[in-house]
Amino acid sequence: MRSIWENVSKEKYQTLEKNIETDVLIVGGGLSGILTAYYLNNSNLKVTLVEMKEIGSGSSGYTTGKINIMQGNTYYDLLNNFGFNKTLKYLNSQLYGLNLIRENIKINNINCDFEKTDSYVFTNNHNNINKIKKLKEFFDKTNYKTEIVKKLPSNYSSIYGIKGDGYVFHPLKYLYNIANNCKATIYENTTVKNFIKEDGNYIVYTENYKIKTKYLVFASNYPFFITPGLMPFKLSTYKSYALSTKCNNMHFDAISIDEPVKSIRFWENNLILGGYSHKTAIKLNYKKDYIKLKKDLHDNFKLKSEYSWSTTDIKTNDFLPYIGSLHDNMYIITGFNKWGMINSTLAGKIISDLIKGKDNDYASLFSLHRALSKEKIKSFVTDSYLITKRYISGKIKRNMDFYNKSEIVKINGINYGVYTDEEGKKHYVKNNCPHMGCTLIFNNNDLTWDCPCHASKFDIDGNLLKGPSKDDIKKESN
Ligand SMILES: Cc1cc2nc3c(=O)[nH]c(=O)nc-3n(C[C@H](O)[C@H](O)[C@H](O)COP(=O)(O)OP(=O)(O)OC[C@H]3O[C@@H](n4cnc5c(N)ncnc54)[C@H](O)[C@@H]3O)c2cc1C
């Protein structure tokens, strides 16, 4: 599983090899963490960032990289949930975030293939035409200019849509260049395992060392801890798939508002087709979604994929990200609802302003302490039910297609996942996620053990590939 963005070189950063003290510790080297570090450059605070793998190796390296203002269903959902004024504030936050990206690219002279495109939100479903009309009505009351279109500028099937201005870039070129312009000390291959509060500071534990810090920022995509904040019960993890292949650049991007969602963008002479996203908790056989996406690529463009990848993103139950203070000097950035390009830069600005004690017009919109809405409570209950269902019942049907080349066996009363490799060697791992104990399922596309509850990912020998788990799973082999 490789994303198209991974072919640019990056600087290597040291691994933490001693106890240290800092003023601000940022956990996670995706766009959110790196941008937070960047905006603290002029703060006189000592800033440290730790990343469990390499910077950009999380969702930020597997995105489709559309710097999108219209964002699919987002404004429709926000209007239903909050009404016009708050939805307008969200739109303004995105336009502000877009300007921050533009400014960062200009000031730092970054070459990250940033370009303006025609951006479309479209449907293939007659029942969704009214949704598009509602979006148009909303944008007509704002400064963001849009027009109605009947089809996309390609053979991709569509019956109705709306067009506005959008932007695209190479997400890792942006991230690596911003990292080069950060004054923060960055450590890679350093995993935060735990933290405690002691005498007004946080003591943060990595595998072998301690970091003492006044401010603690979790930019780890999905927070690994349960308290404070009970965040796992306020968030849902969604898995999405992407393919890319050589194709003439058509200089537009598009996303559908239908289920399953379809997404199109071009980068240089490559087409990136994405979609089929679903809650991780409700689907077990990921290979089928790649097959559908490949069929889409063939049916609409007569092309075969060169790269394919999948990753997870986090949704909140009221369609607004969580960016703000969780507890004394502790901050969290999560829940971009699949729109993390603008929101990560915006989050970096907001969190750095909060740490510096500066006002930020958008801090209250994304506050973690905002009131619960009806929609939020409803989704919360449904999601908790799905997670708990997987969590408690053991849950997974032993479907042969799904467990291709893998099986679950009981040894001394303990369930093990067993994968048999090409040479016939069996790889055993305990079949529970170290994060919250959910039963792991075998991802027969990526050849990984995946957690359906919160999307942690492990290789066939149980080595951690992606959090929120911060630990490997117990491994044994024969
Ligand atoms: C297929 C797909 C397509 C998308 N397309 C778009 C798009 O076109 N436009 C858009 O706006 N958004 C898009 N998104 C969403 C966007 O990619 C994400 O919201 C964004 O990249 C999240 O950035 P992040 O920095 O918050 O998280 P990440 O990039 O995941 O960074 C978090 C980092 O924290 C590290 N970490 C985790 N736990 C620990 C720990 N315990 N200790 C140390 N480090 C830790 C991880 O290794 C990771 O590197 C897409 C998402 C998906 C899944």
The ligand as an SDF file (V2000), in Angstrom:
LIG
                    3D

 53 58  0  0  0  0  0  0  0  0999 V2000
   -8.5050    8.8310    1.6500 C   0  0  0  0  0  0  0  0  0  0  0  0
   -8.5840   10.2220    2.2680 C   0  0  0  0  0  0  0  0  0  0  0  0
   -8.6370   11.3200    1.4390 C   0  0  0  0  0  0  0  0  0  0  0  0
   -8.6780   12.5990    1.9880 C   0  0  0  0  0  0  0  0  0  0  0  0
   -8.7320   13.6550    1.1270 N   0  0  0  0  0  0  0  0  0  0  0  0
   -8.7920   14.9070    1.6390 C   0  0  0  0  0  0  0  0  0  0  0  0
   -8.8570   16.0330    0.7540 C   0  0  0  0  0  0  0  0  0  0  0  0
   -8.8630   15.8940   -0.4760 O   0  0  0  0  0  0  0  0  0  0  0  0
   -8.9360   17.2660    1.3140 N   0  0  0  0  0  0  0  0  0  0  0  0
   -8.9420   17.4510    2.6710 C   0  0  0  0  0  0  0  0  0  0  0  0
   -9.0630   18.5980    3.1090 O   0  0  0  0  0  0  0  0  0  0  0  0
   -8.8380   16.3960    3.5170 N   0  0  0  0  0  0  0  0  0  0  0  0
   -8.7620   15.1420    3.0480 C   0  0  0  0  0  0  0  0  0  0  0  0
   -8.6670   14.0830    3.8990 N   0  0  0  0  0  0  0  0  0  0  0  0
   -8.5270   14.3200    5.3420 C   0  0  0  0  0  0  0  0  0  0  0  0
   -7.0740   14.6750    5.7310 C   0  0  0  0  0  0  0  0  0  0  0  0
   -6.1520   13.8760    5.0260 O   0  0  0  0  0  0  0  0  0  0  0  0
   -6.8550   14.4760    7.2270 C   0  0  0  0  0  0  0  0  0  0  0  0
   -7.9100   15.0700    7.9430 O   0  0  0  0  0  0  0  0  0  0  0  0
   -5.5500   15.1310    7.6990 C   0  0  0  0  0  0  0  0  0  0  0  0
   -4.4530   14.6690    6.9360 O   0  0  0  0  0  0  0  0  0  0  0  0
   -5.3200   14.8370    9.1680 C   0  0  0  0  0  0  0  0  0  0  0  0
   -4.0870   15.4070    9.5460 O   0  0  0  0  0  0  0  0  0  0  0  0
   -3.5470   15.2160   11.0270 P   0  0  0  0  0  0  0  0  0  0  0  0
   -2.2370   15.8940   11.1280 O   0  0  0  0  0  0  0  0  0  0  0  0
   -4.5980   15.6520   11.9930 O   0  0  0  0  0  0  0  0  0  0  0  0
   -3.3980   13.6310   11.2090 O   0  0  0  0  0  0  0  0  0  0  0  0
   -2.2280   12.6730   10.6730 P   0  0  0  0  0  0  0  0  0  0  0  0
   -1.6990   13.1010    9.3720 O   0  0  0  0  0  0  0  0  0  0  0  0
   -2.7700   11.2800   10.7780 O   0  0  0  0  0  0  0  0  0  0  0  0
   -1.0840   12.8790   11.7370 O   0  0  0  0  0  0  0  0  0  0  0  0
   -1.1350   12.3360   13.0470 C   0  0  0  0  0  0  0  0  0  0  0  0
    0.2790   11.8260   13.3730 C   0  0  0  0  0  0  0  0  0  0  0  0
    0.3260   11.4680   14.7610 O   0  0  0  0  0  0  0  0  0  0  0  0
    1.1850   10.3490   14.8940 C   0  0  0  0  0  0  0  0  0  0  0  0
    0.8630    9.6860   16.1710 N   0  0  0  0  0  0  0  0  0  0  0  0
   -0.2790    9.0170   16.4960 C   0  0  0  0  0  0  0  0  0  0  0  0
   -0.2080    8.5530   17.7690 N   0  0  0  0  0  0  0  0  0  0  0  0
    1.0120    8.9430   18.2530 C   0  0  0  0  0  0  0  0  0  0  0  0
    1.6730    8.7360   19.4940 C   0  0  0  0  0  0  0  0  0  0  0  0
    1.1010    8.0420   20.5060 N   0  0  0  0  0  0  0  0  0  0  0  0
    2.9380    9.2520   19.6580 N   0  0  0  0  0  0  0  0  0  0  0  0
    3.5350    9.9490   18.6420 C   0  0  0  0  0  0  0  0  0  0  0  0
    2.9350   10.1600   17.4320 N   0  0  0  0  0  0  0  0  0  0  0  0
    1.7010    9.6640   17.2430 C   0  0  0  0  0  0  0  0  0  0  0  0
    0.8420    9.4990   13.6690 C   0  0  0  0  0  0  0  0  0  0  0  0
    1.8920    8.5950   13.3680 O   0  0  0  0  0  0  0  0  0  0  0  0
    0.6310   10.5670   12.5870 C   0  0  0  0  0  0  0  0  0  0  0  0
    1.7960   10.8100   11.8110 O   0  0  0  0  0  0  0  0  0  0  0  0
   -8.6570   12.7950    3.3920 C   0  0  0  0  0  0  0  0  0  0  0  0
   -8.6260   11.6890    4.2310 C   0  0  0  0  0  0  0  0  0  0  0  0
   -8.6200   10.4130    3.6940 C   0  0  0  0  0  0  0  0  0  0  0  0
   -8.6650    9.2510    4.6360 C   0  0  0  0  0  0  0  0  0  0  0  0
  1  2  1  0
  2  3  1  0
  2 52  2  0
  3  4  2  0
  4  5  1  0
  4 50  1  0
  5  6  2  0
  6  7  1  0
  6 13  1  0
  7  8  2  0
  7  9  1  0
  9 10  1  0
 10 11  2  0
 10 12  1  0
 12 13  2  0
 13 14  1  0
 14 15  1  0
 14 50  1  0
 15 16  1  0
 16 17  1  0
 16 18  1  0
 18 19  1  0
 18 20  1  0
 20 21  1  0
 20 22  1  0
 22 23  1  0
 23 24  1  0
 24 25  2  0
 24 26  1  0
 24 27  1  0
 27 28  1  0
 28 29  2  0
 28 30  1  0
 28 31  1  0
 31 32  1  0
 32 33  1  0
 33 34  1  0
 33 48  1  0
 34 35  1  0
 35 36  1  0
 35 46  1  0
 36 37  1  0
 36 45  1  0
 37 38  2  0
 38 39  1  0
 39 40  1  0
 39 45  2  0
 40 41  1  0
 40 42  2  0
 42 43  1  0
 43 44  2  0
 44 45  1  0
 46 47  1  0
 46 48  1  0
 48 49  1  0
 50 51  2  0
 51 52  1  0
 52 53  1  0
M  END
$$$$
